[in-house]
Amino acid sequence: MSSCSRVALVTGANKGIGFAITRDLCRKFSGDVVLTARDKARGKAAVQQLQAEGLSPRFHQLDIDDLQSIRALRDFLRKEYGGLNVLVNNASIAFRMDDSTPFDIQAETTLKTNFFATRNVCTELLPIMKPHGRVVNVSSLQGSKALENCSEDLQEKFRCDTLTEGDLVDLMRKFVEDTRNEVHEREGWPDSAYGVSKLGVTVLSRILARQLDEKRKGDRILLNACCPGWEGSRTPEEGAETPVYLALLPPDATEPQGQLVCDKVVQTW
């Protein structure tokens, strides 16, 4: 591959919305599409399924919970393509409503993957984003709901335009700690580990977009969060529409930037 080749990458892409996003990008993106999955066998099976449809994604193993795995992917992208044009952070986990796992364990596990691992992917891959690159963090309106259910003090902190990445990390760690000490409700947190994790992703997206504007304004890299819609009430294909729309924003676009987008519409925060 030459370093002038274009490349798009989707995390957690072997099933569901991630798979549908990858399929759509294979059809619409002018360049290579890399399907990543934690499990090599499942990832390769997903690639074969798309090949049977006449599409030609590439596969690369990625476990977002493993920093070395993220860095191996970064090195592959740098060597093969000289960077990255489109990054869709789709990989995440959710406990079922009826799961009996203690809430503090659910909180720690969910935030580890959905927030902290997603942040690690951004930390490692944003520096290799090419000019006019597009970054899409798959969040959820559950995050907005979690914000509404936070105390006024926490809402103010999350909405603050000067909140730093370090401040946000501290807040996410505090939530996990408060659940462990069984004081999260008293401390103003909602009862949804998934909601808080996606709240973190949405706020992180705002902060990272601001950083890109400050450090790489001329590169016109757009980074947004999105809600693909309620899984269950929509097909994965319908859920893929907004992430793909954001991934393929034209090169001269200047917005949306740092927003939460649902059904291709910017949501009020």
One Martini backbone bead per residue (centre of mass of N, CA, C, O) as a GRO file, in nm:
protein
  269
    1MET     BB    1   0.098   0.034   0.019
    2SER     BB    2   0.038   0.364  -0.005
    3SER     BB    3   0.040   0.674   0.164
    4CYS     BB    4  -0.206   0.778  -0.039
    5SER     BB    5  -0.393   0.595   0.073
    6ARG     BB    6  -0.711   0.529   0.172
    7VAL     BB    7  -0.858   0.501   0.518
    8ALA     BB    8  -1.090   0.298   0.701
    9LEU     BB    9  -1.211   0.250   1.049
   10VAL     BB   10  -1.363  -0.019   1.250
   11THR     BB   11  -1.485  -0.088   1.556
   12GLY     BB   12  -1.656  -0.351   1.632
   13ALA     BB   13  -1.726  -0.509   1.317
   14ASN     BB   14  -1.860  -0.820   1.327
   15LYS     BB   15  -2.134  -0.671   1.424
   16GLY     BB   16  -2.401  -0.505   1.374
   17ILE     BB   17  -2.339  -0.179   1.338
   18GLY     BB   18  -2.040  -0.217   1.264
   19PHE     BB   19  -2.100  -0.392   1.015
   20ALA     BB   20  -2.286  -0.188   0.867
   21ILE     BB   21  -2.076   0.035   0.843
   22THR     BB   22  -1.869  -0.125   0.681
   23ARG     BB   23  -2.047  -0.187   0.438
   24ASP     BB   24  -2.107   0.111   0.362
   25LEU     BB   25  -1.808   0.196   0.325
   26CYS     BB   26  -1.742  -0.005   0.099
   27ARG     BB   27  -1.945   0.145  -0.098
   28LYS     BB   28  -1.856   0.478  -0.040
   29PHE     BB   29  -1.553   0.461   0.006
   30SER     BB   30  -1.240   0.598  -0.114
   31GLY     BB   31  -1.105   0.301  -0.017
   32ASP     BB   32  -1.006   0.146   0.249
   33VAL     BB   33  -1.146  -0.111   0.471
   34VAL     BB   34  -1.126  -0.172   0.824
   35LEU     BB   35  -1.189  -0.458   1.002
   36THR     BB   36  -1.251  -0.489   1.348
   37ALA     BB   37  -1.157  -0.738   1.605
   38ARG     BB   38  -1.096  -0.930   1.876
   39ASP     BB   39  -1.188  -1.179   1.710
   40LYS     BB   40  -1.050  -1.333   1.449
   41ALA     BB   41  -1.265  -1.534   1.348
   42ARG     BB   42  -1.503  -1.331   1.342
   43GLY     BB   43  -1.369  -1.122   1.161
   44LYS     BB   44  -1.318  -1.311   0.913
   45ALA     BB   45  -1.614  -1.391   0.876
   46ALA     BB   46  -1.711  -1.102   0.813
   47VAL     BB   47  -1.537  -1.062   0.564
   48GLN     BB   48  -1.655  -1.303   0.402
   49GLN     BB   49  -1.941  -1.194   0.391
   50LEU     BB   50  -1.864  -0.937   0.225
   51GLN     BB   51  -1.729  -1.087  -0.012
   52ALA     BB   52  -1.997  -1.232  -0.097
   53GLU     BB   53  -2.107  -0.924  -0.175
   54GLY     BB   54  -1.845  -0.783  -0.329
   55LEU     BB   55  -1.653  -0.702  -0.106
   56SER     BB   56  -1.319  -0.542   0.033
   57PRO     BB   57  -1.214  -0.589   0.317
   58ARG     BB   58  -1.011  -0.557   0.586
   59PHE     BB   59  -0.810  -0.713   0.846
   60HIS     BB   60  -0.786  -0.630   1.208
   61GLN     BB   61  -0.682  -0.674   1.507
   62LEU     BB   62  -0.887  -0.557   1.804
   63ASP     BB   63  -0.830  -0.463   2.148
   64ILE     BB   64  -0.927  -0.192   2.330
   65ASP     BB   65  -0.822  -0.309   2.619
   66ASP     BB   66  -0.540  -0.316   2.452
   67LEU     BB   67  -0.274  -0.118   2.404
   68GLN     BB   68  -0.097  -0.298   2.217
   69SER     BB   69  -0.318  -0.336   2.003
   70ILE     BB   70  -0.347  -0.039   1.926
   71ARG     BB   71  -0.042   0.004   1.846
   72ALA     BB   72  -0.034  -0.206   1.622
   73LEU     BB   73  -0.242  -0.062   1.447
   74ARG     BB   74  -0.099   0.207   1.417
   75ASP     BB   75   0.156   0.091   1.276
   76PHE     BB   76   0.008  -0.025   1.035
   77LEU     BB   77  -0.115   0.244   0.927
   78ARG     BB   78   0.151   0.395   0.894
   79LYS     BB   79   0.291   0.192   0.700
   80GLU     BB   80   0.053   0.150   0.480
   81TYR     BB   81  -0.078   0.481   0.485
   82GLY     BB   82   0.034   0.723   0.672
   83GLY     BB   83  -0.249   0.672   0.820
   84LEU     BB   84  -0.582   0.833   0.870
   85ASN     BB   85  -0.920   0.916   0.766
   86VAL     BB   86  -1.117   0.700   0.924
   87LEU     BB   87  -1.289   0.690   1.248
   88VAL     BB   88  -1.480   0.426   1.413
   89ASN     BB   89  -1.610   0.420   1.742
   90ASN     BB   90  -1.794   0.123   1.833
   91ALA     BB   91  -1.683  -0.021   2.061
   92SER     BB   92  -1.889  -0.201   2.305
   93ILE     BB   93  -2.071  -0.238   2.617
   94ALA     BB   94  -2.354  -0.434   2.770
   95PHE     BB   95  -2.568  -0.493   3.008
   96ARG     BB   96  -2.820  -0.652   3.107
   97MET     BB   97  -3.095  -0.577   3.286
   98ASP     BB   98  -3.092  -0.886   3.433
   99ASP     BB   99  -2.823  -0.859   3.555
  100SER     BB  100  -2.646  -0.975   3.860
  101THR     BB  101  -2.424  -0.795   3.860
  102PRO     BB  102  -2.270  -0.588   4.033
  103PHE     BB  103  -2.271  -0.252   3.992
  104ASP     BB  104  -1.964  -0.193   4.030
  105ILE     BB  105  -1.875  -0.394   3.810
  106GLN     BB  106  -2.031  -0.274   3.579
  107ALA     BB  107  -1.897   0.004   3.592
  108GLU     BB  108  -1.602  -0.078   3.551
  109THR     BB  109  -1.638  -0.241   3.285
  110THR     BB  110  -1.786  -0.031   3.110
  111LEU     BB  111  -1.576   0.206   3.136
  112LYS     BB  112  -1.326   0.062   3.038
  113THR     BB  113  -1.436   0.040   2.745
  114ASN     BB  114  -1.623   0.289   2.660
  115PHE     BB  115  -1.411   0.505   2.768
  116PHE     BB  116  -1.105   0.434   2.817
  117ALA     BB  117  -1.056   0.277   2.549
  118THR     BB  118  -1.156   0.493   2.355
  119ARG     BB  119  -0.947   0.699   2.446
  120ASN     BB  120  -0.699   0.534   2.362
  121VAL     BB  121  -0.759   0.534   2.063
  122CYS     BB  122  -0.744   0.840   2.032
  123THR     BB  123  -0.457   0.886   2.142
  124GLU     BB  124  -0.320   0.699   1.911
  125LEU     BB  125  -0.487   0.802   1.632
  126LEU     BB  126  -0.508   1.113   1.603
  127PRO     BB  127  -0.203   1.176   1.519
  128ILE     BB  128  -0.269   1.005   1.227
  129MET     BB  129  -0.452   1.199   1.113
  130LYS     BB  130  -0.559   1.329   0.834
  131PRO     BB  131  -0.645   1.556   0.646
  132HIS     BB  132  -0.991   1.558   0.662
  133GLY     BB  133  -1.066   1.396   0.886
  134ARG     BB  134  -1.277   1.134   1.048
  135VAL     BB  135  -1.455   1.123   1.365
  136VAL     BB  136  -1.651   0.853   1.524
  137ASN     BB  137  -1.846   0.841   1.817
  138VAL     BB  138  -2.029   0.595   1.960
  139SER     BB  139  -2.307   0.666   2.126
  140SER     BB  140  -2.587   0.801   2.331
  141LEU     BB  141  -2.892   0.902   2.464
  142GLN     BB  142  -2.821   0.777   2.740
  143GLY     BB  143  -2.622   1.003   2.808
  144SER     BB  144  -2.830   1.234   2.822
  145LYS     BB  145  -3.002   1.101   3.040
  146ALA     BB  146  -2.778   1.088   3.253
  147LEU     BB  147  -2.740   1.392   3.274
  148GLU     BB  148  -3.032   1.457   3.372
  149ASN     BB  149  -2.975   1.252   3.635
  150CYS     BB  150  -2.797   1.447   3.745
  151SER     BB  151  -2.674   1.664   3.925
  152GLU     BB  152  -2.628   1.995   3.901
  153ASP     BB  153  -2.325   1.987   3.951
  154LEU     BB  154  -2.256   1.775   3.732
  155GLN     BB  155  -2.383   1.916   3.491
  156GLU     BB  156  -2.199   2.162   3.501
  157LYS     BB  157  -1.937   2.011   3.451
  158PHE     BB  158  -2.011   1.867   3.177
  159ARG     BB  159  -2.092   2.158   3.033
  160CYS     BB  160  -1.822   2.273   3.048
  161ASP     BB  161  -1.606   2.440   2.822
  162THR     BB  162  -1.333   2.393   3.024
  163LEU     BB  163  -1.319   2.105   3.027
  164THR     BB  164  -1.098   1.860   3.073
  165GLU     BB  165  -0.970   1.556   3.022
  166GLY     BB  166  -0.877   1.519   3.317
  167ASP     BB  167  -1.148   1.591   3.448
  168LEU     BB  168  -1.311   1.363   3.314
  169VAL     BB  169  -1.151   1.126   3.423
  170ASP     BB  170  -1.211   1.191   3.720
  171LEU     BB  171  -1.519   1.154   3.699
  172MET     BB  172  -1.517   0.858   3.605
  173ARG     BB  173  -1.362   0.750   3.851
  174LYS     BB  174  -1.565   0.845   4.064
  175PHE     BB  175  -1.798   0.671   3.983
  176VAL     BB  176  -1.663   0.401   4.038
  177GLU     BB  177  -1.595   0.461   4.334
  178ASP     BB  178  -1.890   0.522   4.429
  179THR     BB  179  -1.995   0.238   4.369
  180ARG     BB  180  -1.801   0.086   4.557
  181ASN     BB  181  -1.912   0.274   4.813
  182GLU     BB  182  -2.226   0.321   4.781
  183VAL     BB  183  -2.254   0.666   4.681
  184HIS     BB  184  -2.365   0.758   4.396
  185GLU     BB  185  -2.641   0.881   4.464
  186ARG     BB  186  -2.542   1.089   4.676
  187GLU     BB  187  -2.335   1.212   4.443
  188GLY     BB  188  -2.540   1.236   4.171
  189TRP     BB  189  -2.584   0.967   4.030
  190PRO     BB  190  -2.685   0.751   3.816
  191ASP     BB  191  -2.830   0.410   3.738
  192SER     BB  192  -2.608   0.410   3.474
  193ALA     BB  193  -2.334   0.285   3.333
  194TYR     BB  194  -2.387   0.325   3.033
  195GLY     BB  195  -2.471   0.621   3.044
  196VAL     BB  196  -2.204   0.730   3.165
  197SER     BB  197  -2.016   0.625   2.942
  198LYS     BB  198  -2.161   0.796   2.712
  199LEU     BB  199  -2.123   1.065   2.838
  200GLY     BB  200  -1.817   1.052   2.822
  201VAL     BB  201  -1.800   1.033   2.510
  202THR     BB  202  -1.939   1.300   2.442
  203VAL     BB  203  -1.747   1.488   2.604
  204LEU     BB  204  -1.484   1.395   2.476
  205SER     BB  205  -1.557   1.493   2.191
  206ARG     BB  206  -1.561   1.793   2.259
  207ILE     BB  207  -1.267   1.812   2.359
  208LEU     BB  208  -1.117   1.695   2.107
  209ALA     BB  209  -1.223   1.903   1.907
  210ARG     BB  210  -1.096   2.145   2.045
  211GLN     BB  211  -0.803   2.047   2.018
  212LEU     BB  212  -0.798   2.036   1.709
  213ASP     BB  213  -0.858   2.340   1.667
  214GLU     BB  214  -0.598   2.435   1.817
  215LYS     BB  215  -0.367   2.239   1.670
  216ARG     BB  216  -0.538   2.159   1.365
  217LYS     BB  217  -0.708   2.364   1.195
  218GLY     BB  218  -0.600   2.323   0.890
  219ASP     BB  219  -0.703   2.007   0.874
  220ARG     BB  220  -1.011   1.962   0.916
  221ILE     BB  221  -1.094   1.788   1.163
  222LEU     BB  222  -1.372   1.580   1.235
  223LEU     BB  223  -1.544   1.543   1.561
  224ASN     BB  224  -1.797   1.305   1.664
  225ALA     BB  225  -2.098   1.223   1.804
  226CYS     BB  226  -2.336   0.940   1.821
  227CYS     BB  227  -2.671   0.820   1.760
  228PRO     BB  228  -2.805   0.527   1.613
  229GLY     BB  229  -3.016   0.424   1.796
  230TRP     BB  230  -3.236   0.195   1.886
  231GLU     BB  231  -3.182  -0.103   1.966
  232GLY     BB  232  -3.447  -0.302   1.810
  233SER     BB  233  -3.607  -0.060   1.654
  234ARG     BB  234  -3.357  -0.105   1.469
  235THR     BB  235  -3.160  -0.155   1.228
  236PRO     BB  236  -2.832  -0.162   1.159
  237GLU     BB  237  -2.863   0.003   0.898
  238GLU     BB  238  -3.004   0.244   1.035
  239GLY     BB  239  -2.776   0.289   1.251
  240ALA     BB  240  -2.548   0.361   1.025
  241GLU     BB  241  -2.622   0.635   0.893
  242THR     BB  242  -2.492   0.853   1.081
  243PRO     BB  243  -2.198   0.754   1.097
  244VAL     BB  244  -2.154   0.766   0.787
  245TYR     BB  245  -2.218   1.061   0.744
  246LEU     BB  246  -1.978   1.160   0.929
  247ALA     BB  247  -1.748   1.000   0.777
  248LEU     BB  248  -1.851   1.161   0.483
  249LEU     BB  249  -1.775   1.433   0.508
  250PRO     BB  250  -1.678   1.678   0.338
  251PRO     BB  251  -1.373   1.840   0.302
  252ASP     BB  252  -1.520   2.145   0.339
  253ALA     BB  253  -1.615   2.092   0.609
  254THR     BB  254  -1.693   2.254   0.950
  255GLU     BB  255  -1.956   2.082   1.003
  256PRO     BB  256  -1.975   1.918   1.252
  257GLN     BB  257  -1.825   1.993   1.591
  258GLY     BB  258  -1.846   1.833   1.889
  259GLN     BB  259  -2.107   1.665   1.851
  260LEU     BB  260  -2.441   1.545   1.885
  261VAL     BB  261  -2.575   1.294   1.664
  262CYS     BB  262  -2.916   1.248   1.535
  263ASP     BB  263  -3.044   1.189   1.247
  264LYS     BB  264  -2.840   1.419   1.135
  265VAL     BB  265  -2.884   1.579   1.413
  266VAL     BB  266  -2.820   1.819   1.627
  267GLN     BB  267  -2.790   1.818   1.969
  268THR     BB  268  -2.879   1.931   2.253
  269TRP     BB  269  -2.679   2.001   2.569
   0.00000   0.00000   0.00000
